[in-house]
Amino acid sequence: MLNETFALSRSMQAAGIAAESWHKDYGTCPKYRTFRLLLDSRGNVVDLESIASNEQIVALRKWEVSNGTSFPAFNVLPLLQAKTQDAKDDLSALKKEIKSGVAVDKASATAGIARLWKSCHSLWGESEIGRINRCLQSHPKSLQSILREVPKDLVAITELIRRAAMLDAQRLETDIRAIVMRRVVQSPNDAKEWIDTLLVSSAKSPKKVSLVLELSDWSSQHFDYPANHANVQRWINSRLMARGIDNSTAGAVPTLDAFGQPLSASDSALKFPSVSLPKLGGVNLRAMSGESPCQARYGRTDSESFPAGTVIRQAMKDSLEWLGDPSRKGRTWEDLSGACGFTKREGRTVPIAGVLLAYPSILPADPPELAGALGGEGQPSDPEGVKFEMCAKRVTAALNLAVKKHPATEIRVFVLAKADKARTKLLVSRRYEAKQIVSAAQSWLQGCRDIPDIRLNIGTNDKPNWRTPYVPFPTEVVRCLNVAWLRGGTTTDTVHGLNIGEGLSLFMETDVAASRTIERSLRLAVSNTCPLLLAIGHADHRRDGTFSLTAYPEYASLLPSLLGLLLHKLGYTKGGYMRSAPFLVGQMLALSDTLHKEYCQHVRKGETPLQLVGNALMPTALDNPTAGVARLSERIVPYQAWANTVGGDDAGLAKWTLQRFREIADQLGNQALPESCNDSDKAQMLLGYLARIEANTPDSDAN
């Protein structure tokens, strides 16, 4: 990741883009459950205010030089943990007394909380109390020695440090208990949440809560700003940054670091800073901890394993934070959760958090939507693929303009993923020519559009539920191919299908390695999604509303385009494969469904079996088209005989179906039916089963 962030910092420097630089120890607050803890002039906790908005939480900052010791925000565990059954019973009894909208008797609430204090295990042990006291007293005092004289309009931070010093962990525990009890009595609608969050945890691993210290009376005491105001934060950051400048080597010949930049003696003791990125949280630019014995095999650990000066470390941190700024979502970064694989957590399969970052080597003031074009996500409400098409159109226009000005412009793409709270992994790092992106977007769009007319109604004629193919985003294809459909398209399972690097290759590359990726993608598409494709085709032919697509409903609109795209990349165009034997077999089996349904409607008085004949024979035909057609010739006889003899107004669709049968039989008669199917044949047959039937004779639509 260091090479990627170094190149980014150089691009920003060349473009004259100055990112806001934050000290490595002055970071944003995590998205825990967060409360603003209000202190009066005597250091008493007056109240707690919940901060529900993630935007407000990440706007807060804290000075943290060691893990767990920070100011003015710090994390705490709930006061108690219900470990025994008696404790859980006491907790349940207290919650039962709290009814929404009904006031709780103060004496009853006091007695209930007192019982919890006897039966529950205290989470604020000696070490936790010591850490909290450091957050309230010694740590803020150290910050005050750094800040020294504070400007008059920012003195709220000095006052907050003074008030925090008068508070300790024991008083804080007592005050939190009193405030929760007051909430139980006065606000029963919120009381249960406050009890679970601050007072008692019944979980095996209790979740931490963030407390942010603030002055309760900052406005009435005529402070210009509260202690956590953005202006106060920027000034604190400037003091921390000024303190970090090392002038000890001024005038001397400096040692050079790995990037050829000056390296002072004090730099060798510094670790690489952590960066806060969307979806990933804290990300270490480099971690080679000496606490892990395996890291010492090369004789150097921690910062000595890769020497880098303070200036370049800070520049890499600032540039990555600029690239991952929330306001640039879709432009320089995009959420890839679900496209980077899955992991087991607490017995559940959950997607690995991932972020795609992309930018042009010659940065414009307003970066194009590169990350959005590569890592976006379509919607079922976008049936024409407009979202990808319009995004690609804007990116193409911006890149064409960039290439005119700077022909050597390249696009840099890298993907970071985080399977747990600690480890961040660089999954992909690629560089492409800008014009290569333009060509890839055009080819992608052309391939997705190169499919037959497919319009699927998986509802009923009275209440239609249409699914029309749309153009997927590249990483959306990765998400799709990592899901296997089972039990007739009614259940799903996550699988190790396509990785994110292969997904980008599928979009961007045309070499031999890319052709192998295309073939593998087609194999996955056919094997993993065949049950769903057969189910939605069957639902369109039945139109009785019995099929319900609950999981990944957008995939019904994505998969036909994906099959067309992969066939197109392998050289199979719509104009060619719509005359092929596999496609025509799929069409014939779709017509069989229609004829079978018509027979059931008129002869069996609407009693339709669970599976129509064409759908039942599709698995056989996908394995052996010759055997599938042979079985069809046996099973279609009664329905064909009825359609040949029936008359009247209700026979129109049956007659129309027979006419299409003749046309397709004529075309198949000129070809040799294969006895096995490869992946390309299967994809063509599936598209034939899903596609609308097109007539070949001028008068074939007379009925």
N, C-alpha and C positions, 0 to 999 in steps of 0.2 A: 504493500500500500504506500510505502514511502516514495517510490518512483512516481506513482500516479499523483500524489499530492505535491511533490516537488515540481513536476511538469505543470500542474495547475497553477501553482504559485507564480511560476515564471510567466505563464500566459496572462495572468491577472496583472502582473507587474508591467508587462509589455503593453497591455491595453489601458494602463492607467487607472485600473479599478482598485480602489483602496477599501478593503474589507474592514469592518469594525473589529478591532483587535481586543480580545478579552484575555485577562490573565488566566493561566492554566489552572490556578486554584480557586478562581472565582467563577463558578459554573452555575448553570440553571438548576432549578429544583426538579426532582423526578416527579412523574405523574402518579404519585401516591395519593391516597385520600389526604387532603390538606386542610388545615385549620389556621386561621389567623388568631394568634394568642395576644390579647390586648392587656398591656401592663399600665397600671396607674403610677403616680409619682413616687409611691412607696414600694414599688416592685410587686404589688399584688396583682394576681390575674383577675381582671374584671369580668372578662367574657371570652368565649371562643366563637369565631365566625367561620362557617364552612365556606371553602372556596371550591366551587363545583366546576368552573370552567378550566379546561386544560390550557387554553390560551393565557389565562391569568396566572396559572401555576408556573408555566415555563417562562413567563416574563419575570418571575422572581429569581434572585440570585443569592448564593451563599458562599462564604469564604471557608474552604475546607482543605486544610493542609494534610490531614491524615484521615483515613476512612472512619466515618462516624462522628468526627469532631468538627462542627461547623457553626457558623453564625452569619446572619440573624435567623436562619432557618436550620432546623435539625430534625432528625427522625427519631421517633420513640416507638416502643412496642405498646400495645394495650396494657392497662394496669394489671389485669388478671388473666388467667387461663383456666377454663373449666376442663379439668383432666378426668376427674372421677365422675361416676354416675350421679352421686349426691350433688355435686357442683352443677352438673347439667340439669338436674331436676330443679334446683333452686333458680337457675337462670330461666328455665322454661316457665316456672311459676311466676316470676317477676314479669315476664313478657305477657303472660295471660292476663295479668291485671291491667295491662296497658291496652286500652281499646281506642281505636281511631275516633277522634272527636269527643271522647269522654274524659273528663278531668280525673286525675289520679290523686287519691288521698295522700297527703304529705307523710303522715305517720306510717302508712302502709308502704310507701316507696322507700322511706328511710330504713324500715325493718327489712325489706327485701334486699336492699343493697348491703345492709349489714350482714345478712346471711351469706351473701356472696363472698364477703371479705373473710368469712370463717371457712367456707368450704372450697374456695378456689385457690389455685397456686399463683403466687405473686411473680410477675415477669420482671419486676423492677428489683433485681438482685443487686448485690454489691457492685459488680462491674458496670451494670447499666446505670446505677445511680452515680458512680464516679464519672462515667462518660457524659451524662447529662449535666453534671456540675461543671465539667470542663467547657461544655457548650455555652453555659450561662455565665461563667466567671473568668477563668484563666484565658480562654481563647478570645473572647471579646477584648480583654485587657491587652492581649498581644496585638490585636487589630488597632486599638487606640494608639499604641506606641508607633505604629506605621503611619497612621493618618495624621498624627500630631495636630497642627492647627487646622480646624475645619472652617470653611467659609460660613459666614453668618446665615445664609439662606439654606444651609445644609446641616445645621447643628442638630437636627432631629436624630441623626445616627449617634452622636455623642451622648445625647440624653437616653437613647435606648440602651446603650452600653452601660450607663450608670444604673438604670433601673434593673437591667438583667443581673447585675452583680449582687443586688439585694435579694434575688430569688435563688432558691436551691431546689434540688430534686424532691426533697420531702414536702416542701411547701407546694411545689407544682403538683405533686400527686394528690395532696389534700384538696387543692383548688379544682383540679379536674373532676375529682369525685363529687365535689359540691355542685359544680356546674352541670354535670350530667344528671344529678338528682333534681336540680332545678328544672332542667329540660323535661324530665320525666313527668314532673308535676304540671308544668305550664304548657308544654308542647307535646302532647301524647302522639301526635301524627308523626313526629320526627324522632321520638324517644328510642324506638327499637334500633334504628340505625346508629344513633349515638352510643347506645349500650354495646352493640356489636363492634363498633369501630374503635371506641376509646376505652371502654370499661372492661369488657370480658370477651375473650376470643375462645371459641369452642373448636377452632381448627387445630390440626396437628402442628402446622407451621404457621403461627400467627403473622399477619401482615402488618408491616410498619405503617405508621402515620406520620405525616410531616406537620410540624408546628412552626409557624412563622411569627416571630416576635414583632410587635408593632406597638406604638404609643396609642393609648386609648383616647387621649385628649389632644392630639397634635394640632387640631384646628382651633380649639378653644385656647390653647397656650400660644397661639400666634406663630407657630412654625410655618415656614413657607411651604414645606413639603413633608409628607410622612417619611419615615425612615427607610421604607422600601420603594420609594419613588425612583423612576428611571434616571432622573437627574442626579440623585444621590448615588445610585449604582455606578453611573459613568464616572463620577468623581472618585469614588472608592477604587474603581478599576484603574484610573490614571495614577493613583498613588501606589497601587500594587505593581503596576507596570514600571513606574519610575524606580521603585525599589529593586526590581529585578535586573536593571542594567548594570553590567560589570565593566568598570573602567580600569581594572587592575592591569590590563595588558596594553594600555594606551601607549603608543610610541614604540612598542616592541614589535619584533617580527612575529606574527601570529602563526600558530600551528594550524594546518588546514584540516577540515573535517572530510567526511566521505563525499561531500558535494563540492569540495574545493573552496569552501567558505571558512572565514576565521573561526578558530576554536580556542577558547580560553581555558585556563586550568580548571576553573569552577564548572565549566560545562560538562566535564566528564562525570560529575556526580549527579547530574540531573536526568530524570527520566523523561521520556517523551510525554507530551501532554495528552490529555483525554479530550475528545471532541464529542459534543452532543449532536446526534443526528436524528431526524424524524424516523419513527418506527423502530430504531435500533437502540436509542438511548445513548449511554456513554460508550464511546469507541476509543480504544487505545491505538495510537498510531503505530506503536511497536511495543511488544511485550516479550521480553526474554528473561523472565525472573530467575534470579539466583537461588530462590527457594526451591526450584525444581531441579533436582540433581542432573537430569538428562540434559539440561540447557548448558551445563558446564563442560561438555565434551570438547568444545573448541577453546576452552581456556578463558573465555570472556563472556560475561553475563550483564544483564541490565543495560545501562547506557553505554558501557564500554564495548558491547557487542556491535554497535554501529554508531561511531562518533558523529555527532551533528551539533553545530553551534546553536546557541540560544536564539539568534535572529532567524535562522532558517527553520528551526522547530516551530517558533511562533508563526512564521509565515505560512507553513504547511497547515497548522491548526486553523488559522484565520481563513485560509482559502477553502478548506474543506467545509467549514461552518458556513461560509458564503455560498458555496455550491448547494449545501443542504438546507438553506434557509426555507422555512415553510412557505414564504411568499413565492418561491420559485418552483413549486410543485408543478409537474408537467413540462417544465422548461429544462431545468438542470437536474431534476431528480424525479423518481416515480416509485411508488410503493410496489414491491414485488412479492409480498406475502402470498404464499400459495404456489409461486413459480420457482421457489428455491428448494423445494423438497419438504419433507415432514419429519417430525421427531416425536418421541413419546414423552409425555409430561403428565405426571400424576395419573398414569394409567390411561390417558387419552392421547389420540393422535392429533397433533396440532401442527399448523403450517409454520415453517421456519420464517422468521422475520427477515426481509431482504429489501434492499434499496438499490435501484439502478441509477447511476450518475453518468451524465453525458454532457459534453460541451465541445464547441469548436476550438481548435488550437489557437486561432486568432479570434479572441473574444470580442463580440460587439457589445454595445451598451445594453441592448435588449436581446438576450440569447433566444434563439428559436426553440420551438417545442420538441427538441430532440428526444428527451426522456419520455415525453408523452407519446410520441410516435412509436417508440420502441417498446415501452412498457405500459401503455394505457390499457383500458379495458372497455370493450363494447357493451351495449345494453340491448335487451330484447326490444326496447322502445325505439331502437335505431335500425329498423328493418332493411334500410338501403345501405347500411355501412357508411352512413354520412360522417359519423364521428371520426373514423379512421381516415376516410377520404379527405375531409376538410383539414384535418390535422396534417396529413401528408402533403396536402396542397400548400399549406402555409410554410411548412418546413422546406419543401422543395423550392419555393420562391425565395426564401431567405438564403438557402445554400447556393442557389444559382447566382444570386447577387454577390455573396461572399467569394465565390470562385472567380467571378469577373474581376474583383478587386485584388484577391490574393489566390492565384491558382494553386498554390501549395497547401491550402487549408485542409487540415485533416480533422476527423471527428474522433474524440477519445471517449471510450465507454468503459466503465468498470462497475462491477456489482459487488456489494458487501452484504454478507448475511450473518445472522447471529442466532445460533441454535439455543443458547442459554444466556444468562445475564452477564457472563464474563467474557466469553470468547467470540471475537469477530473474525470472520474469514473472508479473504478476497477470493471470490469464486471465479470471476472473469475479468480480464483486462485486455481490451482490443483497441486497435487504431485503424480507421478506415479513411480513404480519401472521401472528400465531401461529395464529389460527383458520383461515387459509388453508392452513397445513401440515396441520392436522387434516382439512380437507375433501379436500385433495389425496391424502393417504394412503388415505382411505376410497374415493375414486374409483378410485385405482390398483388397489387390491385387488379392487374390484368388476369392473373391466375385465379383469384377468388371469384371474378366475374365470369370466368369461362366454364359455366355449368349450364345444364338444361334448365328449363322453366320449372322451378320447384316452389310450390305454395302449399303448405301443409296445414290443414284444419284438424287439430287434435281435440276439438270440442264437438259440437253438434251443428247441424244446419241452422237451427233456431238460435243457438248461442255459440257462435264460432269462436275458436281460439287459434288464431292464425300464427304460423311460424314461417317467416320468409328469411332466406339466408342473408346474413350480413357479413361484412368484411372484418375478420378478427385482427386484433393487434398481435404482433409477434409473440410477446410473452403470454398473451391469452391462449395461444396455441399450446404453449408449454403447460399451462394449468390444465387445459383440456386433456392432454395426453397423459397426464398423471392421475387420471381417474378412470377406473374400470367399472363398466356397467354390468350388473348381474341380474338374474331372475327376471328376464323379460324387460329390462330397462326400468325396474322399479326400485332397485337398491344400487348403491355405489360403494366402491372401496378405493382408497388411495394406494397408488402403486409407484414404484420407481420407474418412471417412463422416460421422459426427455428432460435433460438438465438445461439450465438457463443458457449455458454456453452453446449447446446444440441448437437452442431456439434462436439465438442471434445468428448462428451460422446459416440456419434455414432461411432467414430473412436476407442476409447480406451476401453470402458467398456462393460461388459457382464452380469451385474446383472439384477435384476428385473426392476429397474428404467430405465436401458438402453433399455430393451425390449419395454417398453412403448414409449421411444423416437423413436425406430425403427418403431413401428406401426404408430406413429404420422407422422414421416417422409414419410412413404409410402402413407399415406392418403394425405399429402400435394403434394407429387410427382404426384399422380394420378389426384387429383382435379385441381392443378395449371397448370400442363404441358400437360394434355390430348389434348387440341386444337393444340398445337405445334406438338406433336407426330403424331396425325392423319394427320396434314398438310404435314409433311415431308414424311410420308409413302405414302400419296396420290401423292405427287410430284414425288416420286420414281417410282410409278406405271404409272403415266402419261408421265413423261419425256418430257414435252413440254416447260419447262423453265418459266412457268407462275407464279410459287411461288418464292417470293423473301424474303430471310431471312436477314433483315437488323439489327434488334436489337439482341444482344447476340448471334451471329452466332455460337459460340462455344457450346451452349447448345444442338444443334442438335447432337453433338458427345458425349456429356456428359450424356444425359438422359438415353439412353439404358443401359449404364454401371451402372448408379445409380439404376435403377429398378432391375437389376440383383443382385447388391450388397445388396439391402434391402431384396429381396426375399431370398438370400443366408443366411443372418443373421437371418431370420425367419425359416430357415430349408428347404427352397425350392431350390433344386439344378436343374441345367439344365437337367440332365438325367431323372429327375422325372417329372418336369412340362411340358416338351415338349411332353408328352403323355397325358396331362390333357385335359379335355373338353374345358376350356376357351382358352388355347393356340391353340388348333385345330380349334376352331371357328374363332380366329383371322387369322389363315392361310387360312381358307376357304374364308373369306371375302377379303383377299389379292388376292387370285386366282380369285375371282369374278371381282375385278378391272381389272385384266389382260384380262380376257375373254371379259369383256365389252369394253375395249379399242380396242381389236382385231376386235370385231364386228363393232365398229364405223369406224375403219380404212378401212375395206373391204366393208361393206354394206352401210355406210353413207358417204363414200368417204372422211374420215378424219375429219368429223364434230363431235367432241367429246363434250359432255355436260360439264358444269362446275364441276359436281361432278359424279364420277363413282359410280356404284351401291354398291360396298363393303364399300367404305368410307361413303356413305350416311347411311348405315345400322349399322355402328360401334357404334354410340351413343345408338341405341336401344339394340344392343347385349351387350354392357357394362352394361346396366341396367338390361336386361333380355335376356340371351343367347337363351332360348327357343323361345321367340318371334322374336329375330333377325334371327334365322335360318328359322323360319316359313315364315317370310317376304321374306327372300332370295329365298326360294323354289318357291315363286310366281313370283318374279321379274326376276329370272335367266332363266325362261323357253325359251323365244325367243332366247337368246344368246346360250343356250345349244342346242336347235334344229338346229340352224345355224351351230354350231361347229360339230354336228354329221353328217351333210350332206355335208359340204364343203370339197373340195379336192384341190389338187395342191400343189405347193411349198410354197404358202403363208399360208397354213393351219397348218404348223408344230407347231407353238406356241399354237394355239387353241386346237389341239389334245393333246399336252403335258399337257395343263391346265386341260382338261377333265380327263386325266389319274390321275393327282394329286388329282382332286376332288374325284374320286372313292376311292383312297387310304385313304384319310382323312375321307370320309363317312364311310368306313369300320371300321376305328378306333373309330369314334364317335358312330357307331351302337352298340358298346360293352359297352358304358357308358351312364349314365343318365344325360341328359342336365339339369343344374340347372335353376331355374326360377328367380334367383337373383344372384348378384355378390358382394363379399366383396372386399376390396382393393387388396388383394393378387390375386384374380381371375382377376380383372381388369388389374393389372400389367402384368399377364401372357398373357392375351388376346392382350394387346398392343404390347408386345414383339412378339407374334405370327403374328400380322399384319405387323410388321416391318421386320421380319426375312426372310431370303432366304428359299425357299421351298426345303426340303430335300426328296429325293425319298426313298421308302421302298422296291421296287421290283428291281431285278437285271437288267431287260430289260426295265425299265421305261424311260430311257434316249435315247431310240433308235431313237426317232424323234427329 
